[in-house]
Amino acid sequence: MSRIPSLDGLRALSIFLVVSLHTMQRMPYHLSGIWFAIFNGDTGVYIFFVISGYLITSLLLHEQQKTGSISMRSFYFRRAMRILPPIYFYVAVLVLLAWAGRLAVTKIDIFSALFFFRNYAFGTSMWSLEHFWTLSVEEQFYLIWPFVLYFCLRHRSGITGRSAASKVAITVILISPIIRVVSSVLPVSYLHYGGMFQMRADSLMFGCVVALLQGTPAFERAYALATKIWWIPPVVIFLSNCLGVRFQNRWQYPLGFTVTGIAIAFFLLWCVRNPSSAVGRVLNARPVVHIGVLSYSIYIWQTLFLHSGNESVFGSSLKFISTFPGNWLGILLVAEFSYYVVEQPSLHLRNRLMRYFPSISPTSHRSIANAPRKAVDIQS
């Protein structure tokens, strides 16, 4: 568990898609739909979600197998020390910019960002926090799924417990398209927003299912069929993106998200199992892995540099930093700063404090969250 191959490389791919889409949206000229199908930021977010579901479930299963139980207290302590410091640092910078008269701030935006309910908040208007809907979805997943998995593994042993948890995840996957379609046609506009947890929960469940069922005969048969030629899942993702660009939510809500999620889940597992392939060597190349390690900070900061509203923040004298390619350089530099000045110290502090959680061996935590370039779980 010290490092799962290819995951950081997939994170690098994910953040590249997100940043590319947001950059294209600011281009002064019209781009054809094919560009948005290739550089699909929503697919990048989807990959992040699948990775989170897969990794969190794998880590909890590893803990349960090694110690015989799952410590919810230590899990949430690890989550808080990993996720909160970089986010609160970013929000603090926004508040300072508002104090300097560079940015408009509203209380609902700040509170919904700090407590991860922006995807349900009324009256949000801060463009600098608009991307926090994804972080909210992920945090809401952390509040629900570990308890589901804990309950299933506690009352059933071994394969039986995994099977019970996988049935919950598959049920969510099956009912999510129905929830999306019904929500979109209801006369309540509030429920039409696609960033709510119930509209996106299945994206995380795909990763959970892979972690729970890999190695079982039925799953391995499906995996072998889907990856008989390695590029089948990426082609399926691209074709789904093309349909999404053309038909928007008429494709995405009933079928598109499900098709894309299945393809991403199989491709993720193929990349993990084939690190020596040509694709695997790219994903595990040192520069790509480093971008993947920085992807959390990059995601947090990218909107501040890419959104058209940032002219009020940087002004005409810093126009280079708010336009391409200067904005990409700015994102990278700030992400490096956040990673080494905020994230790493908080992770080191977390590892020191883990000794006060006797239910889990401190050694096992150090092996899971190791040195920055070796740690597979950038969010563990």
N, C-alpha and C positions, 0 to 999 in steps of 0.2 A: 504493500500500500504506500511505499515511499514515493512512487511515481507511476502513474498509469500512462503508457505511451500515447502520444498523439493528441491528448486532450488540450494541452496548452496551444498546440498548433491549430486545433479547431476553434479555440477561443480567438486566436489571432485572425482566422478567417471570418469569424462572426463580427468582430469589431471592425474589420476592414469593410464588410458589407454595410454596416450601419453608418460608418463615417462617409463612405462613398455615396450612399443614397442622400444623406443630408447635404453633402457637397453639391451633388447634381441638382438638388432642389433649389439651390441658390444660383445656379448658372443663369446668365442673362439671356440665354437663347433656348429655344425649344429642343428637347431631346425626344427621340422616338421611343415608343414603348419597350422596344427590345433592350434598351439600356437599363430600364427599371426592372426588367425581368432578370437580367444578369446581375446587376448590383442591387439586389433586393434586400433592403435593410430589415424588413419584417422577417425574412428568412434568417438573417443574422441573429435577431432577437430569439427566434424559434430555436436556433442551434444552442444559444445560451441556456434557454429553458430546458431543453432535453439533456444537456450536459449536467445541469443542476440536479434534475431528477435522478439521473443515473449515478452521479457522484455521491449525493447525500444518502441515497439508498444503499450504495455500496459501502460507504463508511459506517453507516449504522449496522449493516449486516456484519461487517468485519468486527465491529465492537462486540456485537452480540455473540459471535462465534468465539471470540478470543476471551471474553470475560464472563459469558453466560447471561448477560443482561445488557440493557441500554440505559445509560444514565442521562435522563432528560435534563437534569441540572447542568451537567458538564456540556451537553450538546448546545444548549442555549447560551451558555457562557462563551463557548467557542464561536458561535454565530455572532454574538454581540461584539466580541473583540475583533472579529474579522471585518464585519460589515459596517458597524456604526462609526468608527473614527474617520474613515475617508469621507463618508457622506456628511457627517456633522462638520468636518473641516470645510467642505465645499459650501454648505449652507452658511457657515460663518463668514466665508468670503463674500457671499452674496449680500449678507446683511451689512458688511463693511462697505460694499459698493453702494448700497442704498443710503447708508449714512453719508457717503461722499457725494450723493446726488447723481450717481451714475446709473442707478437702476431703481425701478419702481418695485416696491415690496408690499404684499398683502399678508395679513395674518393667516388666512386660511391656507394660502400656498405654503407658508413656512411650516405651519403645524402639520399639514397633510404630508409634507415631505419628511419631517422629523419622525412622525409616527406611522408612516407608510400606509396612508389611506387616500393618496392622491387620486387613484383610479376610481374612487367613490365620492370624492369631494365636490360639492357645489361651488360655483363661482370662482374657480381657479383661473388665473390670468397670467401668471408669470411665465414667460417663454423660457426662461433659464431653468425652470423645473419641469417642463412639459415631458421630459423623458423619464421622470420618476414613476410613471405608471408601471413600467416594467419592474422596477425595484420593489414597488408595492406588491405586484403579483407574486414575486419571488418570496418576499417576507411573509405574505399570507399563506403561501405554500408551506413555509417552515413552521408556521403556527399549527398547521393541520396534519400534514403527512407524517411527521415523526410519531405523533400519538397513535395514528392509525397503524403504522408499522409496529410500534411497541405493543399495542393491544393484540395484534395478530400473532406476533412471535411469542408473547407471554402466555397465551392460552392454547397455543398449538406448537408442537415441536418440529424442528427441522423443515423438511420439504412441505409439510402440511401448513405450517405458518406462512411460508413464502407463497404457497398457492393461495391461501386466504387473502393475503395482501395484494397479490397480483389480480385477483378477482375484483377487488375494490378499484384498483387502478384501471382495469379494463372496462368496468362499469362506467367510470367517469369518462373514459374515451368514447364509449358508445353513446352516452346521453348528451355529451357536449354539443354535437351538431344540432340536436333537437333544441337545446337551450338557446343556442345562438339564433337559430331560425325563428323560434317563437318570440324571443326578445326583440328581434328586429322588426317584427310585424305588429307588436303590441302598440297601442296608441299612447304609450308613455315614453316620451323621447329620452328621458333619463336612462332607460334600460337599453337604448340602442348603442351605447358606447361599447366598443369592442375591447377596451382595455380592462374591463371588470374581471375579477378573478374567475367567475363562473363561465366567462366567455373564453378564457385561455387556460383553464386548469388542465385540459387534456395534453397541452404541449409539454408540461412537466411530467405527466403520467407516462408518456412514452419512454422517457429515460428510466423511470421507476420500473416499468415492466421489463425492460432489457436487463436491469440489474437483478431482478427477482427470478427471471425465467431462463437466463442464459445457462446453457448446459443441459436443459431438459430436452428430451427427444423431439417433442412437437415444435418447440421454438427453434431448435437447431435445423430442423427440416425447412421451416419457413425462412430462416436466415440463409441457408445454403441456396435456396431457390432465388431469393432476392438479390444475393451477391454472387451468383454464378459468374456473371461478368461484373467486375468491380464498379464500372461506371453506370450501371443501371440505376441505383438510387440517385446519384447526382442528376442524371437525365430526367428522372421523374420529378425531382425538385424543380428543375428548370422549366419543364413543361407546365407544371402546376403554377409556377410564377407567371408564365405567359398567359395562362387562363385567368389568373388573378388580376393582372394588369388590364386585360380585356374586359372581364366581367365583374371585377371588384368583389364585393361581398356576396353577390349572387353565386359565385363559385366558392369563395373562401369559407363562408359559413356552413353550408351543407356538406361540402366534400373537400375543398382545398386544404384547409388546416389539417384534416385527418390524413389525407394523402401525403402531404409534406411531412407531417410528424412521423409517419411510418418510415418514409424514405430516409429521413434524418437519423432515426434510431438505428436502422440497419447499417447505414453508412458510418455512423459513429462507432459501432461495434467492429465493423470491418477495419476501420483505421486503427483501433486499439489493438486488434489481433494481427495486423500486418504492418508493423513499424518499419520493416526492412524493405517494403515495396517502394516504388518510385514516389508515390503519394506520401507514404509514411516517412520517407527520408526528408521530404520537404517540410512536412508538419513537425518533424522533430529536429529540424535544423536549429542551431543555437539562436540566430536572430529572430526566427519565427516564434520559437518558444518564449523568448524574452518579451515579444509583443503580446503573446498570450498571457504572460505573467502580469503585464501592465494593463491588460484589457479592462479590468474593473475600474481602475483610475481613469483610463481613457474614456470609458463610457460615461462616467460621472461628469467629466469636464468637457466633453466634446460639444455639447449644445451651446455652451458659452462662447465658443469660438466659431461655430458654424451657422448659427441662426442669424437671419438678416437683421434682427433687432439689436445685435451687439454693437452697432455703430455708436449708440449712446454710451456704451461701456468703454470702448477703446478710443473713440474720437477720430478725427481726420489725421492726427499726427501718428497714430498707430494703425493706419489702414492696412498695412502689410500683414499684421498679425490677425486681422479679421477677414482676410481674403486668401484664396488658394494661391500658392502652396504654403504661405506663411501661417495660415491657421492650423494646418497639419503639424507644422513644426512646433507651434505654440502648444497644441494639445499634447504632443509627445514630451516636451520639456516639463510641462506642468504635471503630467502623469508620472514622469520619473521622480519629480520632487515629492509628489504625494506618496509614491510607493516607498521611497527610502526614508522620508522624514516622518510620515504618518503611519503607513501600513506596517512597515517592518518593525518599528519600535513597539507598536501595539501587539504584534504577533509574538515578539520576544517576551513582552510582559505577560501575555497570555500563557505562554509555555512555562514561565516561572511560576505563575499562579496556579497552574494545573496540579501542582503537587498537593494543593489543599483540597483536591477532589479525590478522596480515597477509593471511590468505587471503580475508578479507572486507573490503570497503571500509567504513570507519567511517561515511562519509556515508550509505550505504544503511541502516545500523542506526539512525541518528538519524532517518531518514525513516520507518522502520517503528515505532520506539518514540519518538514525539515527545512533545510536552507532554501532561500528564495528560488534559485534556479532548478532545484530538485523537487520542490513541493508541487505535487500534481494539483492539489486543490487550492486554487487561488482564493476560494471562498470557504475554505474549511476551518 
